[in-house]
Amino acid sequence: METRNGHILTGILLASGGSMLWGISGVIAQTLFEGSAVTPAWLTTVRMTFAGVLLLLYSLIRHQHTFAVWHSWKTAVQQIIFGIVGLIPIQFFYFLAVHYGNAAVATILQFLGPIVITIYYVLFHRQLPSRSETIGMVLALLGAFFVVTHGHINHLAVSPALLFWGLMSAVAVATSTLLPRPLLPSFGSVNVNGWGLLIGGLVMNMIQPMWIGVPKMTLHVVLSICAVVLFGTLIAFVMYSVSLLYITPTTASLMDAFEPLAATIVSILVLHTVFTWADALGGALIILAVVMLSLSYRPPVRDED
């Protein structure tokens, strides 16, 4: 029992640590957008390209059949679609939300992704939500209301651009969660996400080449970019993936709550971001809603592989 409890604790620490690194990387990105010529598109290109290469190198070192996904036309097309439609939006839209607002609110809005997934199954699979899912969605909408209006129905407390890109990043979370589902059981999350990031990075290089618009490489800029790529992407993802060896996906998903919490706390402490009672209440309601959805997860009654 002691060994089992130790394994569970290891998994929880890994999953929560990975989530916190994701949240903190958003704050680091905010310092880049505010203090240098780094743009969301350029940082997305750099992050996806290098993180994809590093994840695939990790897969090769671990002998995880890195190229297996390309052995079939069907899985190859699914992999390409995931990289372009799934991973580019979740990276780029989130950075745009941070750019037009701040990492704390952007991360809270992105955390609405599981709500979008629930709505997707209601609309397209006719899977009516359970009572807890319904309560969760109501809480999430109420939380979003407090975050973006501070309780004043006729007034936006955040910029329209932050609200738009924050909600779009939540939709992107749903897309990036649903698209790789047919691939993950056969090829593993490291390979699927590694190739997805690299494909997305290559496509982003066609839109915003990382050798064009390069900011002045001060020590702060270099260290911040390395932190976003290494700690906020590669190490965070590996920690989260390894945690699944010790805990269930449901338990790991509950640790996602540390992402907006870390982004908010670091934003307040380091960037002195003003965080009102309405932001705190809204964020808490959204986190509670996602926890309820995670605990009440049901496999879809209609789904195609």
Secondary structure as the mmCIF struct_conf table of DSSP 4:
data_model
#
loop_
_struct_conf.conf_type_id
_struct_conf.id
_struct_conf.beg_label_comp_id
_struct_conf.beg_label_asym_id
_struct_conf.beg_label_seq_id
_struct_conf.end_label_comp_id
_struct_conf.end_label_asym_id
_struct_conf.end_label_seq_id
HELX_RH_AL_P HELX_RH_AL_P1 GLU A 2 GLY A 35
BEND BEND1 SER A 36 ALA A 37
HELX_RH_AL_P HELX_RH_AL_P2 PRO A 40 ILE A 61
TURN_TY1_P TURN_TY1_P1 ARG A 62 HIS A 63
TURN_TY1_P TURN_TY1_P2 THR A 66 PHE A 67
HELX_RH_3T_P HELX_RH_3T_P1 ALA A 68 HIS A 71
BEND BEND2 SER A 72 SER A 72
HELX_RH_AL_P HELX_RH_AL_P3 TRP A 73 ILE A 81
HELX_RH_PI_P HELX_RH_PI_P1 PHE A 82 LEU A 87
HELX_RH_AL_P HELX_RH_AL_P4 ILE A 88 TYR A 100
BEND BEND3 GLY A 101 GLY A 101
HELX_RH_AL_P HELX_RH_AL_P5 ALA A 103 GLN A 110
TURN_TY1_P TURN_TY1_P3 PHE A 111 LEU A 112
HELX_RH_AL_P HELX_RH_AL_P6 GLY A 113 PHE A 124
BEND BEND4 HIS A 125 HIS A 125
HELX_RH_AL_P HELX_RH_AL_P7 ARG A 131 THR A 149
TURN_TY1_P TURN_TY1_P4 HIS A 150 GLY A 151
TURN_TY1_P TURN_TY1_P5 ILE A 153 ASN A 154
BEND BEND5 ALA A 157 VAL A 158
HELX_RH_AL_P HELX_RH_AL_P8 PRO A 160 LEU A 178
TURN_TY1_P TURN_TY1_P6 LEU A 179 LEU A 183
HELX_RH_AL_P HELX_RH_AL_P9 LEU A 184 PHE A 187
HELX_RH_AL_P HELX_RH_AL_P10 SER A 189 ILE A 207
BEND BEND6 GLN A 208 GLN A 208
TURN_TY1_P TURN_TY1_P7 MET A 210 TRP A 211
BEND BEND7 ILE A 212 GLY A 213
HELX_LH_PP_P HELX_LH_PP_P1 VAL A 214 LYS A 216
HELX_RH_AL_P HELX_RH_AL_P11 LEU A 219 CYS A 226
HELX_RH_PI_P HELX_RH_PI_P2 ALA A 227 ILE A 235
HELX_RH_AL_P HELX_RH_AL_P12 ALA A 236 SER A 243
TURN_TY1_P TURN_TY1_P8 LEU A 244 TYR A 246
BEND BEND8 ILE A 247 ILE A 247
HELX_RH_AL_P HELX_RH_AL_P13 PRO A 249 LEU A 254
HELX_RH_3T_P HELX_RH_3T_P2 MET A 255 ALA A 257
HELX_RH_AL_P HELX_RH_AL_P14 PHE A 258 VAL A 270
BEND BEND9 LEU A 271 LEU A 271
HELX_RH_AL_P HELX_RH_AL_P15 TRP A 277 LEU A 295
TURN_TY1_P TURN_TY1_P9 SER A 296 SER A 296
BEND BEND10 VAL A 301 ARG A 302
#
